[in-house]
């Protein structure tokens, strides 16, 4: 069996595809927002299945139909979507792209299953798709300048070139050539390079945005201190100057009046300072933990906004790390403010729980909802991006479930300690 060229191709093809799928799933598990890795994993999983049933398909019409009419179209659908997702515009998100791609490939599969497709046409489709992949990856390289995209583009260009050359030189013997399946190895390696380069670029961008956010928060704090605490301290100094002048002239009663006024200004300044400190980091967060801080905030915001805000949670024992608690609290604040500002909700619910040693935070409203893909990253709509970046900064994942007129639910899955 192992001396049979076709059996060797099947063994090597199944192993290469399985290795590619394992690599893609491993990379996706590290950064679950990288959806292109799931598409590629799906392509390699289908490819592995196809190789495993190939010999049995020679004696089973049902398996042959499944291989040609189902597995081949699925393999190339996942393949194309994986390349689409690496493009900055992500064409697969448009409603008509995926259905049309699926329709064309399954139509080919139905014709091929009838036995009316010659070998040249079948491999012609492979050549076309791999060339299309190469073009998508090269466009991604031109936009991002990440060498991993160029490496993948060259791999798929050479892969399509090999199949074209194989048709010319080998003809009907092409399926018995082991070279084609071996191209899965550089394809998987280029995927590793792409994943790590994209993550390095994203982390650099994250650091820049966090620095900008920190600078903006400092500017806001500066304005708040200047307009409130600073103004009161200036008024207090003037009162003290007046008191000193009155005392110098022996006007005791007038000095007493200004002293009482200075005391009122000082008390007001202390209250302002406490409010500022509470906004920076609520005392309840340090004293009683995340759940108590959220309940306190919900009570205050309910009165201010006129919207019922309910916290459904039990205290986390032991409590998460300080960075995790602070990030989750800030995400909840951002989500509540966004809901009140944009969604016109009748009720907002905050949930906190624990599963498998990880903290689960949920913020749900019954408002108007929105198109998350259309809004995220648009100028003036940075709330979602800020929440995502706070989540990523502690090694958490953030998921947004929403649709127009269907409310919004934000789910955060966070470790107990910042990653």
Steps between C-alpha positions, in 0.01 A plus 500: 500500500775748594670436165190618315547866392133581556512358854811709571322812377201422722714444811713811446196709407304393808796565732580841347137611515458375858817684604379819333163473678672443837726803448209724398285392797791549740560852372127580512476377860764759594312788337137411438422818314715379205216344302710432192672225699167321544437515125841354431457232766167408340666472159770267632252290702288446189818425302602238756157337481512499124837318493382247759198392294665524159588131459165379631329745264633296206267213596215698660286729282365672811846585628605614154200734485577629850863561407434676171170677565539592869857485627666670204261799501525533880880486484518781247230709670702498823816563300357805324344641819834466679661718232205742496537549875864607465395788276445830683146532355400138587267447201345184652308723743288629212175308479534382141867390495478176700172376342627564147835332574322199652249481213771497234714239674212269588370532145841384382486214753160388371625497141822319602301238693316412180832395348494754220801703618837410343820499703622817330189690605525377862861608536423815305266597784780431752741715299246784480422495873863483608584785264209696646638428850841625392348827372305556825809434710713728284242780538511443877880529486483825300270650764664367818861449388514185713742253340285204608235603248762514226633157603149353478435673167815351350408157641158502334638642176756217482233249606272602212802502268587146603153371417512673162842352427385162631206496260735569211771250600311226684147520371286221650788399732487833685286368792782254578760775544597564861620855432157663513416396860846610620409863423282488811820522706617846382135612502472408870835663578394822327183494712715490815701799376181690412345433842799617700569801279138613518499461877822696532351778288175491701691517829698802380176665397347407835789661689463817294124516557538430870760777522262735319216395730718560805599841366134588435405391852779711645382799299143446621625471858703818455194686375287366786759598760544843345128574465385368838768436761734765360227764490396420858857513626544841336180618672626357828828689466312823435291440813816444704651823363183687596504344847863602547415859398198516733702367792778751431244780525342348813170420329436181695132452414554543126798263519277239667248525216768450237644213705164323490483560126853358460394192694206448263729533198746252655221248570372535144853446367538183707173366355617580147832323562318196633275492194803517271674217688182292488483548123864398461458188713190455717583431867257207495725329242791491744295454817236249392585377150360509148141397571448757776655774284266409214197505732599840636556635150172349374306667782656839428458475124141377528406818685697723266386341172148399603560145373476188721848345517500158668810311615456122520810356663662347805833609644798329338704300751791542488476835321670549161818705471479879529575555129228254396242655734583851381481403131169317543355791696605746228352277228170485690500880540567550130228252403241663727579849372490382138164329555349805670636734234417305184256214568206661689465193724226436754729285712870414528621180668855435618599143586818372659587134545778246480551199275800271474708737712428802280290808572191551282361854465183577305327830425161469328243760398163482325566803282496552125818302428732574207713350225824425686712451187384830351555704816826361637799722432300783341597853603291604798424137591808404699315350797507146362868528411586633845322207664678251277838654577437497875407133469806414293726686744415241772489197269119489485266447205203725427200398289220728384163347412262749347282578203273791407189502722630197696683654795867455581690253712870540579681195638849510650696188590799598713775322696526558874839665453604723211682303232 
